[in-house]
Amino acid sequence: MKFGIFYELQNPRPSGSMQWAPTSDMDLLHNALAQVELADKLGYDYAWEVEHHFLEEYSHSPQPEMFLSAAAMRTKNIRLGHGIIQLTSNHPARVAEKVATLDLLSRGRVEFGMGEGASITELGPFGRDMASKRAVWEDGVRAVIPMFREGGCEYDGPYFQMPLRNVLPKPIQTPHPPLWVACSQLETIEMAGQRGIGALGFQFVSADAAHAWVHAYYNAITKRLNKLTDYQTNPNMALVSYFMCAKTDEEAYARAEGAPFFQFALRFYGSASGRQRPPPGTVNLWDEYLKWKAENPDAFQRAVRGGLIGSPETIRRKLKRFQASNVDQIILLNQAGKNTHEHICESLELFAAEVMPEFHAAEPAHQAWKQKVLAGEIQLEEIDTQPFRDRFGPNALQVTRGPEQAAAAAAGN
């Protein structure tokens, strides 16, 4: 099993204020870069950075290529993942230029994750809508892949057009950096398998659910492969998990308040994805979260005890179940809410010292299993995934007064 770290670049407002401190975003970026540099030295495999637009407090990360370029200058080995570039709001030629340039700057360490965008809040300003976003993404994939090849290319699709040009520079990885797709809805994992693209599972599933979705993903690759165009397949499935490692479970729970805030904010922006959000600067999401926390202490406690939050032994026990599911990578979500830079670094260090080596050592056996699956030597059971389709996971917040109510109040509904 391999391990990544994940960045939404969350920046909750100060309690009682609609304004951030003048240096809050600057401090956030530099702390995150220091964490990636530390993770590289500790032997983590991947660092993933999102692209989101206009999502106040939840994600201040509109330009992942700039963040990842800075990370490339501070690291040597860790893979640098776009998790993801929104093909709905970027012209394919600009995407190819960004990915190739970053691949050269990092000396061939780029992972090319692609996605659609999750809500009308993001898509609307770029002239896109929820109904057509999958079709736009597919058109973007067909357009961008030929741009990595030597020589010129042209494209005339339903959403993107490109006259004959040679898109420069070309990436050092050939034929292109590994391809991934964001799976914001769990059923998209099976679609990723059918397309032969790595699945970035941005959900928070149980080990039982992971087992079912791994089977669905690899069965789709081996039995129902239907690529969008001519590209190199990337058979990999990664799942994101909330994360905080400390010497004791109690200490980890106390340090992990960012996890329930992340869930709260995700519901604010991710539930009812076609819904218009309130006007900018009208909801302090952190204050709304604190109100929910005070009114739902049991749900809060369940949330901080979910995911990979706990002592090294607790996390090891949970990881063994994911390992048995044959997930390729676990992406650790440590930077969330107001989790402190100090605690994030200590968590990365403790996990790397006491947990990660055991699972890294088992990676050759996992790769051998995967090769047998891809070669048809191991036949995986077709498992019904219908019981495992809750995006928010088994420890999801049960919101009674929460983000939807805050949005409605702010909008005057």
SVG drawing of the C-alpha trace seen along z (x, -y; Angstrom):
<svg xmlns="http://www.w3.org/2000/svg" viewBox="-38 -42 54 60">
<polyline fill="none" stroke="black" stroke-width="0.4" points="0.0,0.0 1.2,-3.5 0.4,-6.7 -0.4,-10.2 -1.2,-13.5 -4.1,-15.7 -4.7,-19.4 -7.9,-21.3 -6.1,-24.3 -9.0,-24.9 -9.0,-28.3 -12.0,-28.8 -12.8,-32.3 -12.1,-33.6 -15.0,-33.1 -17.3,-36.1 -15.8,-37.7 -16.4,-37.7 -12.8,-38.7 -9.7,-36.6 -6.4,-37.8 -4.3,-39.6 -1.7,-36.8 -3.9,-33.8 -3.8,-32.5 -0.1,-33.2 0.6,-31.3 -1.6,-28.5 0.3,-28.1 3.7,-28.2 2.8,-25.8 1.4,-23.4 4.6,-23.5 6.6,-22.8 4.4,-19.8 4.9,-18.5 8.7,-19.0 8.6,-17.0 6.5,-14.3 9.0,-13.9 11.8,-13.5 9.8,-10.9 9.1,-8.8 5.4,-9.5 4.6,-8.5 2.3,-11.3 1.1,-14.9 -2.3,-15.7 -3.6,-19.2 -7.1,-20.1 -8.5,-22.8 -11.5,-24.6 -13.0,-28.0 -15.1,-30.3 -15.6,-27.9 -15.1,-30.1 -13.4,-28.5 -13.7,-25.0 -10.9,-25.3 -8.6,-28.2 -6.9,-26.4 -7.7,-27.8 -4.2,-27.4 -2.8,-23.9 -0.1,-24.1 1.5,-27.0 1.4,-25.2 2.8,-22.0 5.5,-23.9 6.7,-25.4 6.5,-21.9 8.6,-20.5 11.4,-23.0 11.4,-21.8 11.2,-18.0 13.1,-15.2 11.0,-12.0 7.4,-12.5 4.9,-12.3 3.0,-15.5 -0.6,-15.0 -3.2,-17.2 -6.2,-16.0 -7.7,-17.4 -7.5,-19.9 -11.1,-20.9 -11.4,-20.2 -14.7,-22.0 -13.1,-25.3 -9.7,-25.0 -9.0,-24.9 -7.2,-21.6 -4.2,-23.3 -3.6,-25.3 -4.0,-22.1 -1.4,-20.3 1.0,-23.2 0.6,-23.3 1.0,-19.6 4.0,-19.2 5.8,-22.2 5.3,-20.9 6.5,-17.5 9.7,-19.0 10.2,-21.1 9.7,-18.1 11.9,-15.8 9.0,-13.5 7.0,-13.3 3.6,-14.5 0.3,-12.6 -2.4,-14.1 -5.8,-14.0 -8.8,-15.3 -12.3,-16.2 -15.6,-17.9 -16.3,-20.3 -18.8,-19.5 -21.3,-22.4 -22.9,-25.2 -21.0,-27.6 -17.8,-26.6 -19.2,-25.8 -21.5,-28.8 -18.9,-31.6 -17.1,-29.6 -20.3,-29.1 -20.8,-25.4 -23.7,-23.6 -24.4,-20.5 -26.3,-18.7 -23.4,-18.8 -20.3,-18.6 -19.7,-14.9 -19.9,-15.4 -17.5,-18.4 -15.0,-16.4 -15.1,-13.5 -14.5,-16.0 -11.6,-17.6 -10.0,-14.2 -10.2,-13.4 -8.7,-16.8 -5.8,-17.0 -4.2,-13.6 -2.9,-14.1 -1.3,-17.4 1.3,-15.5 2.6,-13.7 5.4,-15.0 4.3,-17.2 1.1,-19.2 -2.5,-18.3 -5.9,-19.7 -9.3,-19.0 -12.9,-19.8 -15.2,-18.5 -18.6,-19.6 -17.2,-21.7 -13.5,-22.3 -11.8,-23.3 -8.1,-23.6 -6.6,-24.5 -3.4,-22.7 -0.7,-23.7 2.2,-22.1 1.5,-22.4 4.8,-22.9 6.6,-21.8 6.2,-18.1 6.3,-16.1 9.3,-14.0 7.1,-11.1 6.0,-9.2 3.5,-8.9 2.1,-11.2 1.9,-11.5 -0.4,-8.9 -4.1,-9.7 -6.5,-9.9 -10.1,-11.0 -11.9,-12.5 -14.7,-10.2 -16.9,-12.6 -19.7,-10.1 -18.9,-6.5 -20.4,-5.1 -17.8,-7.1 -15.2,-4.7 -16.6,-2.0 -16.7,-4.5 -13.0,-5.2 -12.3,-1.5 -14.2,-1.3 -12.2,-4.2 -8.9,-2.7 -8.1,-5.7 -6.9,-5.8 -9.7,-6.4 -9.3,-9.2 -12.0,-8.3 -12.8,-11.5 -15.2,-9.8 -14.8,-8.4 -15.8,-4.8 -15.5,-1.8 -13.2,1.1 -16.2,3.2 -17.2,0.5 -13.5,0.3 -13.6,4.1 -16.7,3.8 -15.5,0.8 -12.0,2.3 -13.8,5.3 -16.0,3.1 -13.1,1.0 -10.8,3.9 -13.7,5.9 -14.5,2.8 -10.9,2.6 -10.5,6.3 -14.0,7.0 -15.6,3.7 -12.7,1.5 -13.9,-1.3 -11.3,-4.1 -12.2,-7.6 -9.3,-7.8 -5.7,-6.5 -3.9,-6.8 -2.0,-4.6 -4.2,-3.0 -3.5,-3.6 -4.9,-0.8 -4.9,-2.3 -7.5,-3.0 -6.9,-5.6 -9.2,-6.5 -9.1,-9.6 -9.3,-9.2 -9.5,-11.7 -6.2,-11.4 -4.5,-12.4 -1.9,-10.3 -0.9,-10.9 0.6,-8.9 -2.8,-8.0 -6.3,-7.8 -7.5,-10.6 -4.8,-13.0 -5.5,-12.3 -9.2,-12.9 -8.5,-16.2 -6.3,-17.3 -8.6,-16.2 -11.5,-18.8 -10.7,-19.6 -12.3,-16.3 -15.9,-17.1 -15.5,-20.6 -14.4,-19.2 -17.5,-17.0 -19.7,-20.0 -18.2,-22.2 -18.4,-19.4 -22.1,-19.0 -22.5,-22.8 -20.9,-22.8 -21.5,-19.2 -25.1,-18.4 -27.8,-19.3 -25.1,-20.2 -27.3,-22.3 -28.4,-24.6 -27.2,-28.2 -25.2,-29.1 -25.7,-32.3 -23.9,-35.4 -20.2,-35.7 -19.3,-37.0 -22.7,-36.2 -22.1,-33.0 -19.3,-32.3 -19.1,-28.6 -16.8,-28.0 -19.4,-29.7 -22.2,-27.6 -20.1,-24.5 -19.5,-25.5 -23.3,-25.8 -23.8,-22.4 -21.1,-21.0 -22.7,-22.4 -26.1,-20.9 -24.8,-17.5 -22.1,-16.4 -22.6,-12.7 -22.3,-13.1 -19.2,-15.2 -17.6,-12.5 -18.4,-9.9 -16.8,-12.1 -13.5,-12.6 -13.3,-8.8 -13.8,-7.9 -11.3,-7.6 -7.6,-7.0 -7.6,-9.1 -5.9,-7.6 -2.7,-6.1 -0.3,-4.3 -1.8,-0.9 -5.4,-2.1 -4.5,-3.3 -2.5,-0.2 -5.5,2.0 -7.8,-0.1 -5.3,-0.1 -5.0,3.7 -8.7,3.9 -8.1,1.5 -5.0,3.5 -7.1,6.7 -9.4,4.8 -6.4,4.3 -6.7,0.6 -3.7,-0.7 -3.2,-4.0 -4.6,-5.7 -4.6,-9.5 -4.3,-11.1 -6.4,-14.2 -4.6,-16.0 -4.9,-19.7 -8.5,-20.4 -10.4,-23.0 -8.1,-24.6 -5.8,-21.6 -2.5,-23.2 0.7,-23.1 2.5,-21.6 0.1,-18.8 0.0,-18.0 3.8,-17.7 3.9,-15.6 1.2,-13.3 3.1,-12.8 6.3,-12.0 4.7,-9.5 2.9,-7.7 6.0,-7.5 8.1,-6.1 5.7,-3.6 3.1,-2.6 4.0,-3.3 7.1,-1.0 5.0,2.1 2.6,1.3 5.3,0.2 7.0,3.5 3.9,5.3 3.7,3.3 5.5,5.9 3.0,8.6 0.1,6.2 1.7,5.4 2.0,9.2 -1.8,9.6 -2.7,6.7 -0.7,8.1 -2.5,11.4 -5.9,9.7 -5.0,7.7 -3.7,10.8 -6.9,12.7 -5.2,15.2 -7.3,14.0 -11.0,13.6 -12.7,11.1 -16.2,11.6 -18.8,9.3 -20.1,7.5 -23.2,5.5 -22.1,1.9 -25.6,0.6 -25.3,0.8 -22.0,-1.1 -23.0,-4.4 -23.0,-6.9 -20.5,-9.5 -20.0,-10.8 -19.1,-7.5 -20.2,-5.5 -19.3,-8.2 -20.9,-11.0 -22.5,-13.9 -26.2,-13.6 -27.0,-17.2 -30.2,-18.6 -29.3,-22.3 -26.4,-22.7 -25.0,-24.1 -28.2,-23.9 -30.1,-25.8 -27.3,-28.4 -27.5,-28.8 -31.2,-29.2 -31.1,-31.7 -28.4,-33.8 -30.4,-33.8 -33.5,-34.9 -35.5,-31.7"/>
</svg>
